[in-house]
Amino acid sequence: MGGEFPVFDAADYIADSDDAATLLTTALEDSADDPGALPAALGILARSGNMSELARRVGMSRDGLYRALSADGNPRWSTVLRVTQALNLRLEVHQEPRSA
């Protein structure tokens, strides 16, 4: 009676660049409490596409990119920036309005 459930992978649900941007925005918001949120989100985005091609554009091996963006990974900031650029995304900083 115990049926098998498929393993959930958010990468299967990234349909377009709007989904990617929403995922990264949420990860950035969560990163104050979870420093691994942004690399994990980039890992999801990497898995949603062609990992081998992304690794080539980033200048890393496929395995190295998997490791860097895994749950146990700790990528350099330069890797994070190269991955976002290779995904045609840009991280931006905006000033928050001051509260009264």
VOGU-3710 file (C-alpha; in Angstrom, 3 decimals, decimal comma):
1> mggefpvfda> 0,000/0,000/0,000  2,989/2,347/0,455  3,304/4,045/-2,925  6,342/5,870/-4,175  6,137/9,616/-4,618  8,266/11,338/-7,239  11,077/13,465/-5,885  10,147/17,141/-6,003  12,617/19,382/-7,809  11,703/23,043/-8,175
11> adyiadsdda> 13,840/23,109/-11,338  11,039/21,215/-13,092  8,731/24,207/-12,547  10,862/27,094/-13,855  9,051/27,988/-17,054  10,579/31,334/-18,042  12,780/34,258/-17,040  9,985/35,734/-14,882  9,999/32,559/-12,771  13,786/32,776/-12,533
21> atllttaled> 13,703/36,411/-11,442  11,016/35,692/-8,828  13,039/32,788/-7,445  16,206/34,906/-7,168  14,366/37,844/-5,613  12,895/35,560/-2,963  16,300/33,958/-2,369  17,909/37,359/-1,876  15,203/38,317/0,618  15,747/35,032/2,496
31> saddpgalpa> 19,541/35,282/2,444  19,697/37,444/5,579  18,565/34,413/7,567  19,905/31,761/5,187  23,184/32,608/3,415  22,789/29,507/1,247  19,484/30,698/-0,223  20,997/32,464/-3,243  23,390/29,652/-4,252  20,560/27,135/-3,803
41> algilarsgn> 18,281/29,222/-6,038  21,022/29,432/-8,660  21,367/25,654/-8,450  17,647/25,297/-9,147  17,957/27,609/-12,150  21,021/25,744/-13,390  19,193/22,395/-13,185  16,175/23,850/-14,986  18,224/24,288/-18,145  21,263/22,762/-19,799
51> mselarrvgm> 23,791/22,390/-16,978  26,635/21,445/-19,325  26,116/24,536/-21,473  25,821/26,769/-18,409  29,034/25,323/-16,954  30,816/26,036/-20,248  29,595/29,668/-20,249  30,605/30,092/-16,594  34,042/28,550/-17,250  33,677/25,636/-14,835
61> srdglyrals> 33,282/21,917/-15,147  29,738/20,574/-14,951  30,599/18,664/-11,759  32,266/21,729/-10,242  29,194/23,834/-10,929  26,909/21,168/-9,449  29,095/21,086/-6,322  29,286/24,876/-5,982  25,511/25,261/-6,258  24,552/22,240/-4,168
71> adgnprwstv> 23,055/22,381/-0,680  26,555/21,802/0,738  28,269/24,132/-1,714  29,878/27,406/-0,777  30,514/29,228/-4,069  32,719/32,270/-4,378  30,960/35,544/-5,058  32,626/35,610/-8,474  30,979/32,272/-9,277  27,580/33,604/-8,207
81> lrvtqalnlr> 28,037/36,626/-10,482  29,267/34,540/-13,434  26,286/32,186/-13,100  23,764/35,027/-12,962  25,389/36,657/-15,993  25,401/33,354/-17,899  21,678/33,026/-17,107  21,135/36,545/-18,526  20,118/37,828/-15,095  21,445/40,747/-13,089
91> levhqeprsa> 21,519/41,313/-9,355  20,640/44,879/-8,382  20,548/46,884/-5,189  17,753/49,375/-4,569  17,458/51,737/-1,672  14,523/51,007/0,620  12,236/53,928/1,403  12,887/55,268/4,883  10,193/54,488/7,408  8,760/57,403/9,352
//
